[in-house]
């Protein structure tokens, strides 16, 4: 089916030294640089692993998720394929729930934190990181890091300013508003 499409069948792994596919917020997997294919029940992942293994190479996969749909079966599958995982979480409940709202209008922190504990409690394939989006008013980087690293147990915590909307003033403020010592 999808493996017969020109984009996928044209993958020539012997010309690629190493590839890492990244999926952000959806079931999309890159099987080679610049080649994105919608994944259906892991078929793309298994195809890519088989294709690269045939020539003695390995393909890595990574994804960023809000974790709300993670369950034991999905976590086991991701682990079996050694996915690198980053969870979008913006800090403690009061911070996270400011911008991470469910379709029902409620904050998502409780669900995300529960799923993160499930993930971190069983996932051993690779370290799991947290990805924090800094927005106006979300600037307690030390407190956020402490919560995510020391309380929830993420192996890594990365911060990035929001990159959509009216952000120029905010980005300049966050870059130059470091506390002054002395």
Secondary structure, DSSP 4 states (H G I P E B T S, - for coil): -GGGSHHHHT--GGG-S-EEEEEESSSEEEEETTEEEE-STTHHHHHHHHHHHTTT--EEEEEEE--TT--HHHHHHHHHTT-EEEEE--SSHHHHHHH-B-TTSSB-HHHHHHHHHHHHHH--SS-EEEEEEE-TT---HHHHHHIIIIII--SEEEEEE--SSS-HHHHHHHHH-PPPP-
